[in-house]
Amino acid sequence: AASKIVILEGISGTGKTSLPYAMAKFFENKAEIISVQPSWRDRAEIIGYLNEFTKRFNETDFLKAIYETTYREDINIVVLDEMNLARVEYYFAEMLSLLEMPDKDKWLVDITTESIDGDPKNLTEGKILLPQNVWFVGTANKDDSTFTITDKVYDRATPIEINTKSNFIDAPPTDGVVMSNDYLQELFRTAAKENPLSLKAIQNLEKLDKFITENLKVTFGNRIMKQIRSFVPVYVAAGGSEYEALDYIVARKIFRKFESLNLPFLQTEINELSVLLERLFGKNSFVECQGYLSTIKKSY
């Protein structure tokens, strides 16, 4: 609900690629797995390019995947496997900007500079309108062979850490469901209407933002606040609590920015932030955030 881009990150072998593949199977629509290559530098690597000599367009598996979604109304998942083998902000820059546009009719992917007879049906004036029924899931390992994912990417995505191996679950066979994107969006709208962010939560977030801005020189803009307003109601509708949702998204979207700070010289501020969290949200809440701060304190 918060973003069309999800990043599954963590150690290798924890099922980051298997998870979206299994979810797509549950929705009875095969996920497209796109293997990112270390040589990828620009949009041509994922979209393709026009060969000026043959006058033929060399399309990619990624382009085929998003073009197919234009014929469907159900949920589609496109997986960018090991997305940080190359710099995400280079090859995926156009898509990152596109998905930020509030007017969904402007989600136009440039394919060619001109139209010719025989162009595919849903290619209009050299452009494809990216439909609302597609989500991009990137998997990311953290090791010496990968690039750091930048704030530009993280701010636009929903990151999920998968760093532990799950216990075996002997789940019973379960029938899949076919869900239209319109139905899913209606569920999101209902959740937002029934579980809006409380005034107290908004006020506490403002106090938290003020402290972090003044003492750690880190702030979060309107984009992240918009994501919070979308994420929290859906999290609550799915059975969680408001503070659990806030804890999750603050830890991953805001506290993660602390990694760029000179943390050994900010231990007093980190301790004060921990006390503030307890005072604003309660002693036993914000477990993710407190755990992150504890890790920082132990590291230095």
Secondary structure as the mmCIF struct_conf table of DSSP 4:
data_model
#
loop_
_struct_conf.conf_type_id
_struct_conf.id
_struct_conf.beg_label_comp_id
_struct_conf.beg_label_asym_id
_struct_conf.beg_label_seq_id
_struct_conf.end_label_comp_id
_struct_conf.end_label_asym_id
_struct_conf.end_label_seq_id
BEND BEND1 LYS A 4 LYS A 4
STRN STRN1 ILE A 5 GLY A 10
BEND BEND2 ILE A 11 ILE A 11
TURN_TY1_P TURN_TY1_P1 SER A 12 GLY A 13
BEND BEND3 THR A 14 GLY A 15
TURN_TY1_P TURN_TY1_P2 LYS A 16 THR A 17
HELX_RH_AL_P HELX_RH_AL_P1 SER A 18 PHE A 26
TURN_TY1_P TURN_TY1_P3 PHE A 27 GLU A 28
BEND BEND4 ASN A 29 ASN A 29
HELX_LH_PP_P HELX_LH_PP_P1 LYS A 30 ALA A 31
STRN STRN2 GLU A 32 SER A 35
TURN_TY1_P TURN_TY1_P4 PRO A 38 SER A 39
BEND BEND5 ASP A 42 ASP A 42
TURN_TY1_P TURN_TY1_P5 ARG A 43 ARG A 43
HELX_RH_AL_P HELX_RH_AL_P2 ALA A 44 ILE A 47
STRN STRN3 GLY A 48 ASN A 51
TURN_TY1_P TURN_TY1_P6 GLU A 52 LYS A 55
STRN STRN4 ARG A 56 GLU A 59
HELX_RH_AL_P HELX_RH_AL_P3 ASP A 61 THR A 69
TURN_TY1_P TURN_TY1_P7 THR A 70 TYR A 71
STRN STRN5 ASP A 74 ASP A 74
STRN STRN6 ASN A 76 ASP A 81
TURN_TY1_P TURN_TY1_P8 GLU A 82 GLU A 82
HELX_RH_3T_P HELX_RH_3T_P1 MET A 83 LEU A 85
BEND BEND6 ALA A 86 ALA A 86
HELX_RH_AL_P HELX_RH_AL_P4 VAL A 88 TYR A 91
TURN_TY1_P TURN_TY1_P9 PHE A 92 PHE A 92
HELX_RH_AL_P HELX_RH_AL_P5 ALA A 93 LEU A 98
TURN_TY1_P TURN_TY1_P10 LEU A 99 GLU A 100
BEND BEND7 PRO A 102 PRO A 102
HELX_RH_3T_P HELX_RH_3T_P2 LYS A 104 LYS A 106
STRN STRN7 LEU A 108 ASP A 110
BEND BEND8 THR A 113 GLU A 114
TURN_TY1_P TURN_TY1_P11 ASP A 117 GLY A 118
TURN_TY1_P TURN_TY1_P12 LYS A 121 ASN A 122
STRN STRN8 THR A 124 THR A 124
TURN_TY1_P TURN_TY1_P13 GLU A 125 GLY A 126
STRN STRN9 LYS A 127 LEU A 129
TURN_TY1_P TURN_TY1_P14 GLN A 132 ASN A 133
STRN STRN10 VAL A 134 ASN A 141
BEND BEND9 ASP A 143 ASP A 143
TURN_TY1_P TURN_TY1_P15 ASP A 144 SER A 145
BEND BEND10 THR A 146 THR A 146
HELX_LH_PP_P HELX_LH_PP_P2 PHE A 147 THR A 150
HELX_RH_AL_P HELX_RH_AL_P6 ASP A 151 ARG A 156
BEND BEND11 ALA A 157 ALA A 157
STRN STRN11 THR A 158 GLU A 161
BEND BEND12 THR A 164 THR A 164
HELX_LH_PP_P HELX_LH_PP_P3 LYS A 165 PHE A 168
HELX_LH_PP_P HELX_LH_PP_P4 ALA A 171 PRO A 173
STRN STRN12 SER A 180 SER A 180
HELX_RH_AL_P HELX_RH_AL_P7 ASN A 181 GLU A 194
BEND BEND13 ASN A 195 ASN A 195
HELX_LH_PP_P HELX_LH_PP_P5 PRO A 196 SER A 198
HELX_RH_AL_P HELX_RH_AL_P8 LEU A 199 LEU A 216
HELX_RH_AL_P HELX_RH_AL_P9 ASN A 222 ALA A 237
TURN_TY1_P TURN_TY1_P16 ALA A 238 GLY A 239
HELX_RH_AL_P HELX_RH_AL_P10 GLU A 242 LYS A 253
TURN_TY1_P TURN_TY1_P17 ILE A 254 ILE A 254
HELX_RH_3T_P HELX_RH_3T_P3 PHE A 255 SER A 260
BEND BEND14 LEU A 261 LEU A 261
HELX_RH_3T_P HELX_RH_3T_P4 LEU A 263 PHE A 265
HELX_RH_AL_P HELX_RH_AL_P11 GLN A 267 PHE A 281
TURN_TY1_P TURN_TY1_P18 LYS A 283 ASN A 284
HELX_RH_AL_P HELX_RH_AL_P12 VAL A 287 SER A 299
#
